[in-house]
Amino acid sequence: MHKLRLWLLCICAVCSSAMAQQSDRSRPVSPVAPDKTPLTMLGDDYQNSVPLLQNRFRIDYKVDEISMIFFRQYGSAPVVLVKPDGSKLFQSRVTDDVAEWVYGPNYDAIKIKNPMPGPWQAMGQILPSSRLMVMSDVKLHVPPLPDVMFSGEIMKQTGKLTNGGKPILDKEFGDAVNLKIRFVSTNNPNYDNFGADDVEIATFKDDGKGMDEYPLDGVFTGQYDLTAGDGEWLPVFVVDTPLVKREQIGKPLIVHNNPVHLSVDVSDGERAYHELTIDADREYIDMSSLLIDGKIKFPNGDMQNFSITNPSPNARIYHITHYEYGLFRVKITAYGNTKSGRNFILDVPEFTFLVEQPQLKQADVPPLMDENGQPIATADSMPVSEETQNDENMYPAMPEQPEQEGVSIGLIIGVNLVLLIVGVGALLFIFKIKVPLPKVSLPKLKKKEKVEKAEGDDKTDKKEKKATKK
């Protein structure tokens, strides 16, 4: 009986195993995901160290178009591609129907249509750290922007690049790609930026300058300078590579006007300072966290820096020394937190105010007093009734003085003429100026004397002849 029971259990186990195998055969087998990489590196580390076998790769037969980027030493010549059949592609000879080739001082970006399947070779001074990259799906990943931002706000934001979903670790890739963010108006008629032009607000760099912490570490840093006006905007992230340009659109956000406001109470001359008041919109700003760093330019060109760091829920007050008149300029940068706790840095627009010089007033003349200290009534202080105001005989008219003749004017003219004559005579005497007389040449005088003598002789001869005849 015990053996029969054991035999039945064995038969059930075999049947269940057979049924399980049959069910497994009836299930559809999930296909293995093919390798998405269209390139395969050929050779091991030793083979790739041989100069003739460097930078060898294989292109899959299913690829209709491939975009590649090679990084080489700065200033070196573009690479040369060797096809599987031994033919070569040169940057200077390639045509647009075969490939699109863009090159820079340290990279070559190549897009090949219908590439020949098989092993390829890249020849050139290619950097060993980044031999080849297939540009399939380059994206910029950045944290989402705040829903509420302010005009004039300065922000720091970092981002990373991925290619095909994998982080890009090649440091040289930053030289071949341009990352920027621009704001596009949503054209909402309820906001002031309706119909406004696009505004570029940030460019991402990995050069260790500005707000970027480390150069060429794969982390790109953008510094936002919100010069865009208030309104509803749509952030657009632009990834511009030598061959492909892609855009990623974020969620709409609101940009408000600068929430920090300045006003001044100008001194009336008795107070030695002007009172500057710095306040902010309590709806968005936590006043107790507000810090001020500013600079004042006086009318004469002097500069004065100031800071206000005392925490207070009230508006900030600063006294500007009043020692001259003219135009005052105030430029501040505000630091603080929003109501939601987000840190902000605000570049507040320049604030100006004019202090005018007061006009001089005539001094008040004290009234005349008598011996008893009572004011003496004068014509100006006496009240004038309507009857006396119209009475011409109330005040006797002053006697008319005869008009002065024009003797004084004639006397002045005569004196001036005498002085002029005396001055001219003095100049002639000092410099001994002589008036030149017309000169008569001596030969002319002698000739004239001869003519007169000849005429006299002729007259004498004639008189003698007449006397002889008689």
RODO-2510 file (C-alpha; in nm, 4 decimals, decimal comma):
residues 470
     n   res          X          Y          Z
     1     m     0,0000     0,0000     0,0000
     2     h     0,2829     0,2332     0,0858
     3     k     0,4632     0,1529    -0,2408
     4     l     0,1485     0,2187    -0,4438
     5     r     0,1110     0,5641    -0,2881
     6     l     0,4747     0,6540    -0,3624
     7     w     0,4335     0,5409    -0,7243
     8     l     0,1270     0,7657    -0,7721
     9     l     0,3183     1,0684    -0,6371
    10     c     0,5989     1,0125    -0,8877
    11     i     0,3503     0,9967    -1,1756
    12     c     0,1919     1,3305    -1,0641
    13     a     0,5304     1,5004    -1,0453
    14     v     0,6237     1,3907    -1,3962
    15     c     0,2897     1,5060    -1,5344
    16     s     0,3155     1,8482    -1,3687
    17     s     0,6662     1,8925    -1,5031
    18     a     0,5557     1,8073    -1,8539
    19     m     0,2633     2,0487    -1,8308
    20     a     0,4929     2,3263    -1,7117
    21     q     0,7281     2,2675    -2,0035
    22     q     0,4366     2,2702    -2,2444
    23     s     0,3086     2,6012    -2,1016
    24     d     0,6554     2,7542    -2,1326
    25     r     0,6743     2,6525    -2,4963
    26     s     0,3348     2,8070    -2,5653
    27     r     0,4405     3,1488    -2,4246
    28     p     0,5804     3,3996    -2,6719
    29     v     0,9525     3,4569    -2,6230
    30     s     1,0376     3,8265    -2,5712
    31     p     1,2936     3,9400    -2,8262
    32     v     1,6325     4,0567    -2,7013
    33     a     1,6696     4,4326    -2,7318
    34     p     1,9231     4,5019    -3,0035
    35     d     2,2197     4,7269    -2,9390
    36     k     2,1180     5,0835    -3,0210
    37     t     2,4748     5,1960    -3,0796
    38     p     2,5361     5,2175    -3,4543
    39     l     2,9137     5,2069    -3,4011
    40     t     3,1365     4,9343    -3,2659
    41     m     3,4987     4,9960    -3,1741
    42     l     3,7352     4,7430    -3,3362
    43     g     4,0453     4,5976    -3,1792
    44     d     4,1641     4,5719    -2,8220
    45     d     4,3701     4,8202    -2,6252
    46     y     4,6959     4,6818    -2,7668
    47     q     4,5787     4,7009    -3,1265
    48     n     4,4492     5,0546    -3,0830
    49     s     4,7898     5,1578    -2,9549
    50     v     4,9415     5,0757    -3,2931
    51     p     4,9441     5,3943    -3,5103
    52     l     4,8100     5,2188    -3,8221
    53     l     4,5113     5,0705    -3,6355
    54     q     4,4071     5,3727    -3,4247
    55     n     4,0498     5,5023    -3,4180
    56     r     3,8909     5,2048    -3,5973
    57     f     3,5149     5,1625    -3,5705
    58     r     3,2398     4,9703    -3,7427
    59     i     2,9084     5,1098    -3,8739
    60     d     2,6053     4,8818    -3,8574
    61     y     2,4269     4,7914    -4,1804
    62     k     2,0894     4,9187    -4,0507
    63     v     2,2037     5,2813    -4,0247
    64     d     2,0633     5,5224    -4,2859
    65     e     2,2280     5,8334    -4,1436
    66     i     2,4867     5,8856    -3,8733
    67     s     2,6220     6,1995    -3,7041
    68     m     2,9662     6,1762    -3,5455
    69     i     3,1998     6,4182    -3,3727
    70     f     3,5763     6,3745    -3,3362
    71     f     3,7852     6,5731    -3,0894
    72     r     4,1451     6,6445    -3,1859
    73     q     4,4325     6,8590    -3,0739
    74     y     4,3666     7,2320    -3,0869
    75     g     4,4674     7,3869    -3,4200
    76     s     4,5309     7,0548    -3,5964
    77     a     4,4006     6,9695    -3,9445
    78     p     4,0596     6,8039    -3,9929
    79     v     4,0504     6,4264    -3,9757
    80     v     4,0401     6,1960    -4,2788
    81     l     3,7871     5,9121    -4,2894
    82     v     3,8777     5,5831    -4,4600
    83     k     3,5825     5,3764    -4,5816
    84     p     3,5719     4,9956    -4,5614
    85     d     3,6585     4,9746    -4,9337
    86     g     3,9706     5,1901    -4,8831
    87     s     3,8352     5,5127    -5,0338
    88     k     3,8770     5,8311    -4,8320
    89     l     3,6646     6,1281    -4,7294
    90     f     3,8399     6,4652    -4,6993
    91     q     3,6800     6,7743    -4,5515
    92     s     3,7917     6,9877    -4,8446
    93     r     3,6600     6,7448    -5,1082
    94     v     3,3388     6,6042    -4,9644
    95     t     3,0101     6,7046    -5,1325
    96     d     2,6764     6,7735    -4,9673
    97     d     2,5096     6,4690    -5,1193
    98     v     2,7653     6,2437    -4,9466
    99     a     2,8229     6,4083    -4,6085
   100     e     2,7797     6,7320    -4,4150
   101     w     3,1071     6,8373    -4,2524
   102     v     3,1466     7,1124    -3,9915
   103     y     3,4840     7,1645    -3,8282
   104     g     3,6350     7,3899    -3,5638
   105     p     3,9775     7,4438    -3,4142
   106     n     3,9530     7,1232    -3,2078
   107     y     3,6681     6,9138    -3,3464
   108     d     3,5079     6,7673    -3,6618
   109     a     3,1318     6,7118    -3,6772
   110     i     3,0325     6,4854    -3,9656
   111     k     2,6904     6,3684    -4,0805
   112     i     2,7013     6,0844    -4,3361
   113     k     2,3991     5,9737    -4,5377
   114     n     2,3697     5,6024    -4,6166
   115     p     2,7138     5,5163    -4,4776
   116     m     2,8890     5,2053    -4,6065
   117     p     2,8532     4,9235    -4,3496
   118     g     3,1744     4,7780    -4,2169
   119     p     3,5005     4,8876    -4,0534
   120     w     3,5962     5,2557    -4,0843
   121     q     3,9162     5,4358    -3,9952
   122     a     3,9639     5,7950    -3,8710
   123     m     4,3084     5,9451    -3,9260
   124     g     4,4306     6,2622    -3,7536
   125     q     4,5576     6,4002    -3,4245
   126     i     4,2533     6,2725    -3,2375
   127     l     4,2607     6,2998    -2,8606
   128     p     4,2805     5,9599    -2,6905
   129     s     4,0319     6,0650    -2,4194
   130     s     3,7502     6,1333    -2,6680
   131     r     3,8012     5,9539    -2,9936
   132     l     3,4494     5,9360    -3,1285
   133     m     3,0968     6,0298    -3,0276
   134     v     2,7724     5,9478    -3,2045
   135     m     2,5377     6,2459    -3,1775
   136     s     2,2006     6,0781    -3,1621
   137     d     1,9933     6,2601    -2,8989
   138     v     2,1694     6,5450    -2,7189
   139     k     1,9663     6,7057    -2,4383
   140     l     2,0215     6,9615    -2,1650
   141     h     1,8900     6,8706    -1,8217
   142     v     1,8287     7,1605    -1,5812
   143     p     1,6119     7,1939    -1,2704
   144     p     1,2742     7,3597    -1,3284
   145     l     1,2624     7,7375    -1,3013
   146     p     1,0619     7,9056    -1,0223
   147     d     0,7017     7,9853    -1,1005
   148     v     0,7511     8,3468    -0,9846
   149     m     1,0552     8,5522    -1,0854
   150     f     1,1406     8,9231    -1,0777
   151     s     1,2647     9,1611    -1,3428
   152     g     1,6306     9,2356    -1,2736
   153     e     1,6848     8,9130    -1,0813
   154     i     2,0238     8,7421    -1,1062
   155     m     2,0118     8,3623    -1,0802
   156     k     2,2542     8,0725    -1,1006
   157     q     2,1508     7,7403    -1,2499
   158     t     2,3516     7,4339    -1,3430
   159     g     2,2749     7,1694    -1,6024
   160     k     2,4196     6,8574    -1,7573
   161     l     2,4230     6,7213    -2,1106
   162     t     2,3194     6,3715    -2,2106
   163     n     2,3589     6,1902    -2,5387
   164     g     2,1147     5,9075    -2,5950
   165     g     2,0143     5,9244    -2,2293
   166     k     2,3711     5,8830    -2,1025
   167     p     2,5764     6,1627    -1,9436
   168     i     2,8383     6,3214    -2,1659
   169     l     3,1739     6,2962    -1,9904
   170     d     3,3890     6,4351    -2,2698
   171     k     3,5277     6,7661    -2,1487
   172     e     3,5937     6,8884    -2,5028
   173     f     3,2257     6,8627    -2,5934
   174     g     3,1638     7,2034    -2,4366
   175     d     3,3607     7,3694    -2,7172
   176     a     3,1383     7,2170    -2,9860
   177     v     2,7955     7,2924    -2,8400
   178     n     2,6109     7,6131    -2,7558
   179     l     2,3619     7,6051    -2,4685
   180     k     2,1290     7,8974    -2,4009
   181     i     1,7837     7,9809    -2,2687
   182     r     1,5457     8,2349    -2,4144
   183     f     1,2054     8,3594    -2,3046
   184     v     0,9166     8,3533    -2,5502
   185     s     0,6015     8,5496    -2,4806
   186     t     0,2859     8,3441    -2,4351
   187     n     0,0958     8,6326    -2,5981
   188     n    -0,1489     8,6397    -2,3121
   189     p    -0,3503     8,9641    -2,3478
   190     n    -0,3814     8,9857    -1,9700
   191     y    -0,0095     9,0657    -1,9326
   192     d     0,2086     9,3557    -2,0428
   193     n     0,4421     9,1383    -2,2563
   194     f     0,1689     9,0590    -2,5085
   195     g     0,3334     9,0510    -2,8523
   196     a     0,6844     9,1088    -2,7087
   197     d     0,9956     8,9816    -2,8902
   198     d     1,1961     8,6832    -2,7703
   199     v     1,4619     8,7608    -2,5084
   200     e     1,7794     8,5582    -2,4513
   201     i     1,8368     8,5525    -2,0753
   202     a     2,1171     8,2989    -2,0135
   203     t     2,4039     8,1119    -2,1764
   204     f     2,5453     7,7978    -2,0176
   205     k     2,9249     7,7687    -1,9955
   206     d     3,1702     7,5159    -1,8584
   207     d     3,4764     7,7415    -1,8531
   208     g     3,5190     7,8106    -1,4809
   209     k     3,4300     8,1797    -1,5217
   210     g     3,1513     8,3820    -1,3703
   211     m     2,9318     8,1535    -1,1604
   212     d     3,0726     7,8305    -1,3075
   213     e     3,2683     7,6569    -1,0311
   214     y     3,5062     7,4235    -1,2178
   215     p     3,6123     7,4395    -1,5844
   216     l     3,5532     7,1386    -1,8097
   217     d     3,3908     6,9266    -1,5376
   218     g     3,0841     6,8398    -1,7452
   219     v     2,8612     7,0701    -1,5370
   220     f     2,7358     7,3703    -1,7340
   221     t     2,6392     7,6831    -1,5415
   222     g     2,4018     7,9540    -1,6571
   223     q     2,3656     8,3005    -1,5081
   224     y     2,0190     8,4457    -1,5580
   225     d     1,9927     8,8190    -1,6103
   226     l     1,6217     8,8889    -1,6274
   227     t     1,6115     9,2036    -1,8355
   228     a     1,2803     9,0873    -1,9793
   229     g     0,9762     9,2880    -1,8810
   230     d     0,7017     9,1663    -1,6556
   231     g     0,4489     8,9204    -1,7945
   232     e     0,3951     8,5556    -1,8727
   233     w     0,6865     8,3849    -2,0493
   234     l     0,7666     8,0427    -2,1867
   235     p     1,1281     7,9257    -2,1223
   236     v     1,2901     7,7562    -2,4221
   237     f     1,6138     7,5602    -2,3707
   238     v     1,8234     7,5576    -2,6881
   239     v     2,0949     7,2987    -2,7584
   240     d     2,2844     7,4042    -3,0699
   241     t     2,5413     7,1544    -3,1987
   242     p     2,7395     7,1898    -3,5215
   243     l     2,4971     6,9576    -3,7012
   244     v     2,1765     6,9477    -3,4992
   245     k     1,9756     7,2148    -3,3182
   246     r     1,7177     7,1064    -3,0628
   247     e     1,4811     7,2990    -2,8371
   248     q     1,3164     7,1952    -2,5130
   249     i     1,0177     7,3951    -2,3865
   250     g     0,9524     7,4361    -2,0138
   251     k     0,6458     7,5331    -1,8151
   252     p     0,5104     7,8905    -1,8353
   253     l     0,6239     8,1253    -1,5604
   254     i     0,5441     8,4769    -1,4408
   255     v     0,7997     8,7591    -1,4271
   256     h     0,6988     9,0446    -1,1963
   257     n     0,8313     9,3989    -1,1886
   258     n     1,1239     9,4711    -0,9604
   259     p     0,9719     9,4489    -0,6081
   260     v     1,2215     9,6871    -0,4398
   261     h     1,1269    10,0577    -0,4391
   262     l     1,3239    10,3709    -0,3444
   263     s     1,2015    10,7136    -0,2351
   264     v     1,3661    11,0193    -0,0781
   265     d     1,2698    11,3042     0,1520
   266     v     1,4855    11,5954     0,0358
   267     s     1,6240    11,8258     0,3047
   268     d     1,4609    12,1673     0,3339
   269     g     1,7944    12,3320     0,4215
   270     e     1,7568    12,3111     0,7982
   271     r     1,8247    11,9358     0,8093
   272     a     2,1817    11,8160     0,7350
   273     y     2,0778    11,5069     0,5396
   274     h     1,8353    11,3648     0,2838
   275     e     1,6359    11,0644     0,4038
   276     l     1,6454    10,7672     0,1615
   277     t     1,3763    10,5005     0,2104
   278     i     1,4107    10,1470     0,0670
   279     d     1,0977     9,9333     0,0744
   280     a     0,9700     9,6186    -0,1010
   281     d     0,6435     9,4506    -0,1927
   282     r     0,5443     9,2581     0,1183
   283     e     0,3330     9,0236    -0,0948
   284     y     0,6469     8,8610    -0,2412
   285     i     0,9422     8,9660    -0,0209
   286     d     1,0290     8,8703     0,3362
   287     m     1,1337     9,2125     0,4703
   288     s     1,3223     9,0712     0,7691
   289     s     1,5667     8,9005     0,5286
   290     l     1,6330     9,2054     0,3094
   291     l     1,9974     9,3192     0,2808
   292     i     2,1113     9,6252     0,0879
   293     d     2,4447     9,6989    -0,0782
   294     g     2,4526    10,0351    -0,2554
   295     k     2,6513    10,3222    -0,3977
   296     i     2,5755    10,6961    -0,4071
   297     k     2,7137    10,9346    -0,6674
   298     f     2,7050    11,2996    -0,5586
   299     p     2,6592    11,5922    -0,8003
   300     n     3,0325    11,6742    -0,7881
   301     g     3,1280    11,3181    -0,8872
   302     d     3,2186    11,1839    -0,5424
   303     m     3,1225    10,8210    -0,4744
   304     q     3,0090    10,6711    -0,1429
   305     n     2,9401    10,3020    -0,0732
   306     f     2,6946    10,1949     0,1933
   307     s     2,5366     9,8750     0,3283
   308     i     2,2299     9,8013     0,5386
   309     t     2,2450     9,4626     0,7100
   310     n     2,0300     9,5068     1,0200
   311     p     1,7308     9,2682     1,0059
   312     s     1,3993     9,4436     1,0465
   313     p     1,0403     9,3987     0,9290
   314     n     1,0258     9,7706     0,8465
   315     a     1,1539     9,9677     0,5502
   316     r     1,5250    10,0519     0,5452
   317     i     1,6304    10,4143     0,6085
   318     y     1,9625    10,5698     0,5079
   319     h     2,0775    10,9309     0,5550
   320     i     2,2593    11,0994     0,2656
   321     t     2,4713    11,3966     0,3675
   322     h     2,3413    11,7271     0,2346
   323     y     2,6375    11,9489     0,1501
   324     e     2,5736    12,0524    -0,2107
   325     y     2,3042    12,0935    -0,4725
   326     g     2,2466    11,9029    -0,7960
   327     l     2,1590    11,5532    -0,9176
   328     f     2,2125    11,2544    -0,6858
   329     r     2,2316    10,8964    -0,8209
   330     v     2,1663    10,5855    -0,6086
   331     k     2,2373    10,2285    -0,7318
   332     i     2,1684     9,9300    -0,5072
   333     t     2,1694     9,5497    -0,5136
   334     a     1,9166     9,3743    -0,2886
   335     y     1,9580     9,0307    -0,1296
   336     g     1,6897     8,8379     0,0534
   337     n     1,4271     8,5669     0,0485
   338     t     1,0857     8,5451    -0,1072
   339     k     0,7770     8,4575     0,0935
   340     s     0,8249     8,0959    -0,0153
   341     g     1,1832     8,0945     0,1186
   342     r     1,3695     8,1141    -0,2146
   343     n     1,6915     8,3171    -0,2127
   344     f     1,7170     8,6008    -0,4628
   345     i     1,9616     8,8656    -0,5850
   346     l     1,8073     9,1766    -0,7404
   347     d     1,9722     9,4404    -0,9545
   348     v     1,7542     9,7410    -0,8713
   349     p     1,7281    10,0143    -1,1385
   350     e     1,9146    10,3378    -1,0700
   351     f     1,7287    10,5937    -0,8611
   352     t     1,7936    10,9691    -0,9055
   353     f     1,6728    11,2839    -0,7318
   354     l     1,7467    11,6546    -0,7792
   355     v     1,8253    11,8986    -0,4990
   356     e     1,7713    12,2565    -0,6166
   357     q     1,9444    12,5583    -0,4680
   358     p     1,6927    12,7838    -0,2853
   359     q     1,6383    13,1385    -0,4144
   360     l     1,7625    13,4317    -0,2021
   361     k     1,4816    13,6189    -0,0203
   362     q     1,4783    13,9929     0,0541
   363     a     1,5515    14,0742     0,4162
   364     d     1,2534    14,1917     0,6173
   365     v     1,2826    14,5638     0,7222
   366     p     1,1797    14,6184     1,0875
   367     p     0,9111    14,8873     1,1407
   368     l     1,0039    15,2312     1,2802
   369     m     0,9370    15,2714     1,6523
   370     d     0,8741    15,5875     1,8589
   371     e     1,0059    15,6685     2,2067
   372     n     0,7283    15,4648     2,3692
   373     g     0,8024    15,1582     2,1565
   374     q     0,4981    15,2037     1,9403
   375     p     0,5300    15,1598     1,5606
   376     i     0,5247    15,4818     1,3643
   377     a     0,2590    15,4925     1,0977
   378     t     0,3886    15,5478     0,7468
   379     a     0,2206    15,6024     0,4156
   380     d     0,2700    15,2378     0,3274
   381     s     0,1203    15,1129     0,6504
   382     m    -0,1788    15,3525     0,6592
   383     p    -0,5051    15,2014     0,5393
   384     v    -0,6438    15,3624     0,2297
   385     s    -1,0171    15,3853     0,1780
   386     e    -1,1848    15,3690    -0,1573
   387     e    -1,2698    15,7432    -0,1433
   388     t    -0,9155    15,8517    -0,0642
   389     q    -0,7756    15,5964    -0,3083
   390     n    -0,9550    15,7757    -0,5909
   391     d    -0,8797    16,1277    -0,4612
   392     e    -0,6013    16,2798    -0,6662
   393     n    -0,5600    16,5766    -0,4252
   394     m    -0,4808    16,3617    -0,1239
   395     y    -0,1117    16,3533    -0,2089
   396     p     0,0322    16,6691    -0,3718
   397     a     0,2025    16,6091    -0,7012
   398     m     0,5756    16,6508    -0,7186
   399     p     0,6891    16,9516    -0,9216
   400     e     0,8042    16,8661    -1,2663
   401     q     1,1737    16,9199    -1,3271
   402     p     1,2871    17,0724    -1,6544
   403     e     1,4297    16,8347    -1,9030
   404     q     1,8054    16,8444    -1,9301
   405     e     1,9421    16,9608    -2,2592
   406     g     2,1861    16,7585    -2,4565
   407     v     2,4881    16,9626    -2,3347
   408     s     2,6448    16,6745    -2,1529
   409     i     2,6410    16,4527    -2,4637
   410     g     2,8040    16,7204    -2,6798
   411     l     3,0673    16,7818    -2,4150
   412     i     3,1561    16,4142    -2,4058
   413     i     3,1890    16,4007    -2,7845
   414     g     3,4142    16,7084    -2,7917
   415     v     3,6433    16,5756    -2,5212
   416     n     3,6785    16,2479    -2,7087
   417     l     3,7737    16,4267    -3,0302
   418     v     4,0403    16,6314    -2,8502
   419     l     4,1838    16,3193    -2,6905
   420     l     4,1917    16,1473    -3,0300
   421     i     4,3811    16,4354    -3,1934
   422     v     4,6294    16,4582    -2,9082
   423     g     4,6894    16,0844    -2,9224
   424     v     4,7581    16,0856    -3,2960
   425     g     4,9999    16,3758    -3,2570
   426     a     5,1826    16,1996    -2,9782
   427     l     5,2253    15,8881    -3,1905
   428     l     5,3663    16,0923    -3,4792
   429     f     5,6096    16,2632    -3,2458
   430     i     5,7244    15,9418    -3,0766
   431     f     5,7816    15,7419    -3,3913
   432     k     5,8886    16,0496    -3,6006
   433     i     5,6704    15,9600    -3,8909
   434     k     5,7364    16,1770    -4,2018
   435     v     5,5123    16,2124    -4,5028
   436     p     5,7109    16,1175    -4,8155
   437     l     5,7294    16,3895    -5,0887
   438     p     5,7320    16,3186    -5,4656
   439     k     6,0865    16,2858    -5,5989
   440     v     6,2042    16,4599    -5,9233
   441     s     6,5003    16,3006    -6,1037
   442     l     6,8079    16,5203    -6,1727
   443     p     6,8354    16,4348    -6,5402
   444     k     6,4920    16,5783    -6,5997
   445     l     6,5942    16,9051    -6,4295
   446     k     6,9087    16,9411    -6,6468
   447     k     6,7130    16,8752    -6,9611
   448     k     6,4650    17,1403    -6,8624
   449     e     6,7424    17,3931    -6,7999
   450     k     6,8944    17,3239    -7,1453
   451     v     6,5611    17,3798    -7,3168
   452     e     6,5057    17,7101    -7,1368
   453     k     6,8626    17,8262    -7,2266
   454     a     6,8163    17,7386    -7,5942
   455     e     6,4890    17,9275    -7,6048
   456     g     6,6602    18,2337    -7,4549
   457     d     6,9377    18,2255    -7,7136
   458     d     6,6863    18,2091    -7,9977
   459     k     6,5020    18,5143    -7,8706
   460     t     6,8289    18,7105    -7,8460
   461     d     6,9276    18,6255    -8,2022
   462     k     6,5927    18,7358    -8,3344
   463     k     6,6146    19,0752    -8,1611
   464     e     6,9653    19,1364    -8,3057
   465     k     6,8493    19,0552    -8,6603
   466     k     6,5607    19,3039    -8,6333
   467     a     6,7936    19,5785    -8,5162
   468     t     7,0315    19,5202    -8,8096
   469     k     6,7542    19,5502    -9,0652
   470     k     6,6444    19,8771    -8,9256
***
